[in-house]
Amino acid sequence: MKNAIILIDNQLDPLWLHHLPPADSLTVINLQNPSSHINVPYYHNYPGWRRWLKNHRVTHLYLYTSLSRSHIILTAAASLPVTTIFLLTGPAHVRSLSKPIAITRYLDTISCPSHSLARLLRQTNIPSRKIIVEIPSVKTPLFANKPSVPLSARQGPVILALPQPSEKSALRLATWTAALLHHVNPRLTLLISGSAAFTDRVRLRDWQFNWDSPNMIHLAPTDTHWPDLLPACDLVLAAATQPTDVIRLLYARAAHTPIVAPQGPYDEFLREYEAATLVTPSEPRRFAAAILSRTKTDHPNSTAYG
């Protein structure tokens, strides 16, 4: 009997909850906000977690959270006959493996949602036998039975950024690209999804000011899911050099939304997708030109970045 526990945190994209592994018994626990009806130890309580895992006869432990938050629980599971699987479900999880740490020896499997991420891990000292590729199967988008994000005041094109607010480097490139286009069409909107901390909001405000693009950035409500944003946008911009938000990318493709992304790592997802445009990585002018080719504008400078 497969008795599985799935550990998540507040950074996990809710879309992953629609693609959980099969099990005879499955319990989802949010380490940052545990449910009141599930009595679990504090996540730094090693003996408590060892006792809890043993008493509940857990056979599989799936980590949908960063290793820094779950390493005590992982260490406790390693002393028991429990199979441990770490899933790279988002940017924070990928960053936690950017510098291999000793805790990885307690992992039985590291599940990557793309072959490019698996290749990166194989270049570290993590044994190849522990690395597998599991790409979620997304055939149809999960649109909610409610209107998409209200953007009635926005009359120009809406670009939906794939990077979340915490992804500083990728979001800077997306904002830079949008700023170039905003000078071509001041009605353009860059829509950003995800929980934004105060520092993230200050950073976005500063970028918008420095690039002279007032009122360009629109932060989606935090309770709005990614599939609900897709009908409100004209295009999805994936600016990160590695596809760390694979689940969002797959849902955008399933919704037949045009996507502009860097060449290379994104090829495995977008090579055969007719609505995708792959451009040179880290080149905002190339991104801007690709977006212009897919969005309509009647502004006289519409060929400025072609």
Buried (B, 14 or more C-beta within 10 A) or exposed (E): EEBBBBBBBEBBBEBBEEBBBEBEBBBBBBBEEBEEEEEBBEBEBBEBBBEBBBEEEBBBBBBBBBBEBBBBBBBBBBEBEBBBBBBBBBBBBBBBBEEEEEBBEBBBBBBBBBBBBBEBBEEEEBEEEBBEBBBBEBEEBBBEEEEBBEBEEBEBBBBBBBBBBBBEEBBBBBBBBBBBBBBBBEBBBBBBBBEBEEEBEEBBEEBBEEBEBEEBBBBBEEEBBBBBBBEBBBBBBBBBBBBBBBBBBBBBBBBEBBBBBBBBBBBBBBEEBEBBBBBEBEBBBBBBBBBBEBBEBEBEEBEBBE
